[in-house]
Amino acid sequence: MQCFYADTDEYRCVVGMSGMTGVRIDFQDFAPVSMKKLIEDKCDTVAKSSSRSCRVQASFVYLADHREEQSNGTVLMIIIPEDGKATLTPAK
């Protein structure tokens, strides 16, 4: 998945944004601290987008999801992890 730093205690990761449906997973925190720091320091933010794409693998416990229909007719599914947390590893 591709992750970026959205705001304090808000990280967003996107999976499979193609066609009419996309999936976004919102996290409040990551482990280990080194991966959290990497996302904050080296990845895109809401305010700026660069070519520094941050591909990672995330492990988390699924809690819930909801779908949001966008104004352009696409659907965004937002997955909510338990406790808002995930463990990250570099993408293979």
KOLMARPA-361269 format. One line per field, with one value per residue (C-alpha): residue number from 1; residue in one letter; x, y, z. Coordinates in nm, 3 decimals. Layout:
N
i	NUM, ... .
aa	a, ... .
xx	X, ... .
yy	Y, ... .
zz	Z, ... .
***
This chain:
92
i	1, 2, 3, 4, 5, 6, 7, 8, 9, 10, 11, 12, 13, 14, 15, 16, 17, 18, 19, 20, 21, 22, 23, 24, 25, 26, 27, 28, 29, 30, 31, 32, 33, 34, 35, 36, 37, 38, 39, 40, 41, 42, 43, 44, 45, 46, 47, 48, 49, 50, 51, 52, 53, 54, 55, 56, 57, 58, 59, 60, 61, 62, 63, 64, 65, 66, 67, 68, 69, 70, 71, 72, 73, 74, 75, 76, 77, 78, 79, 80, 81, 82, 83, 84, 85, 86, 87, 88, 89, 90, 91, 92 .
aa	m, q, c, f, y, a, d, t, d, e, y, r, c, v, v, g, m, s, g, m, t, g, v, r, i, d, f, q, d, f, a, p, v, s, m, k, k, l, i, e, d, k, c, d, t, v, a, k, s, s, s, r, s, c, r, v, q, a, s, f, v, y, l, a, d, h, r, e, e, q, s, n, g, t, v, l, m, i, i, i, p, e, d, g, k, a, t, l, t, p, a, k .
xx	0.000, 0.101, 0.107, 0.139, 0.137, -0.195, -0.173, -0.083, -0.187, -0.338, -0.178, -0.355, -0.275, -0.429, -0.470, -0.580, -0.704, -0.814, -1.140, -1.444, -1.348, -1.059, -0.970, -0.818, -0.704, -0.665, -0.424, -0.349, -0.017, 0.244, 0.503, 0.797, 0.889, 1.147, 0.873, 0.649, 0.936, 1.001, 0.637, 0.648, 0.987, 1.018, 0.669, 0.408, 0.173, -0.175, -0.016, 0.255, 0.286, 0.618, 0.767, 0.864, 0.610, 0.609, 0.516, 0.482, 0.319, 0.088, -0.044, -0.350, -0.673, -0.980, -1.256, -1.503, -1.542, -1.771, -1.824, -1.834, -1.974, -1.767, -1.904, -1.752, -1.950, -1.665, -1.684, -1.417, -1.414, -1.246, -1.123, -1.097, -0.834, -0.879, -0.718, -0.616, -0.280, -0.069, 0.274, 0.463, 0.738, 0.906, 0.732, 0.891 .
yy	0.000, 0.365, 0.571, 0.939, 1.168, 1.354, 1.535, 1.482, 1.125, 1.081, 0.863, 0.750, 0.449, 0.368, 0.031, -0.040, 0.302, 0.201, 0.216, 0.331, 0.206, 0.283, 0.166, 0.392, 0.280, 0.551, 0.497, 0.698, 0.532, 0.293, 0.062, 0.044, 0.406, 0.400, 0.331, 0.601, 0.851, 0.745, 0.816, 1.156, 1.267, 1.111, 1.062, 1.279, 1.489, 1.632, 1.967, 1.839, 1.555, 1.443, 1.147, 1.004, 0.728, 0.531, 0.172, -0.039, -0.354, -0.311, -0.561, -0.462, -0.594, -0.499, -0.324, -0.179, -0.001, 0.243, 0.355, 0.714, 0.803, 1.082, 1.375, 1.227, 0.902, 0.691, 0.508, 0.526, 0.252, 0.355, 0.068, 0.134, -0.064, -0.161, 0.100, 0.291, 0.114, -0.094, -0.252, -0.150, -0.320, -0.207, -0.331, -0.631 .
zz	0.000, -0.043, 0.278, 0.357, 0.658, 0.672, 1.008, 1.374, 1.459, 1.112, 0.849, 0.532, 0.323, -0.014, -0.178, -0.534, -0.646, -0.992, -1.178, -0.986, -0.639, -0.410, -0.061, 0.205, 0.549, 0.814, 1.102, 1.416, 1.489, 1.351, 1.495, 1.489, 1.558, 1.277, 1.017, 1.166, 1.143, 0.782, 0.688, 0.862, 0.726, 0.382, 0.240, 0.080, 0.294, 0.236, 0.150, -0.083, -0.323, -0.460, -0.634, -0.295, -0.283, 0.040, -0.029, 0.283, 0.410, 0.708, 0.960, 1.161, 1.311, 1.108, 1.307, 1.053, 0.720, 0.547, 0.190, 0.072, -0.267, -0.417, -0.619, -0.936, -0.898, -0.763, -0.432, -0.162, 0.101, 0.426, 0.644, 1.017, 1.208, 1.572, 1.800, 1.484, 1.484, 1.249, 1.230, 0.916, 0.725, 0.402, 0.089, -0.076 .
***
